[in-house]
């Protein structure tokens, strides 16, 4: 059974080019707030063992963020599937795993995931600044860096992500090595701006 790490956060997001700035912003914001992001990108095994490892990874995190903004065609089932796993973990162990849903449009989740009614998703409207504000609402604002500083730091990380992508000669940031590089880059930015200690 995995041990829950207090600052570990599982990110469940669509892996498409339009989402890249939001993904980088979410990684950065979490690191800037002293959290440790994780993703399915860290899970390499195939088959049934992969599902077990995804479940264990989510279970080892104190909280998870699930973006359900991709509801068009083709339908993507990974996001709601992993959200369901996280909700099961949360229901089975109350207070040990917090689940947060992200979406780009207000009230849409009432139609697309009616079983989730009564909870307020973080609405980002596909804008990085709104995503930062929404995530910041979930943490102790008194101990967090000012939002303007978080936005500047996230812009710096997005610029760095484009450089990393070029260095890897990759057409996507959704690769395990790039994910690690983004976390490392976010930590460097956070340390240089005194958001976190080295």
Secondary structure, DSSP 8 states (H G I E B T S, - for coil): ----EEEEEEEE---SGGGHHHHHHHHHHHHHTT-EEEEGGG----THHHHHHHHHHHHHEEEEEEE----SSS---HHHHHHHHHHHHHHHSTTS-EEEEEESSTTTHHHH-GGGTTS--EE-TT-HHHHHHHHHTTS-TTTS--HHHHHHHHHHHHHHHHHHHHHTT-S-S-SHHHHHHHHHHHHHHHHHTTSS--
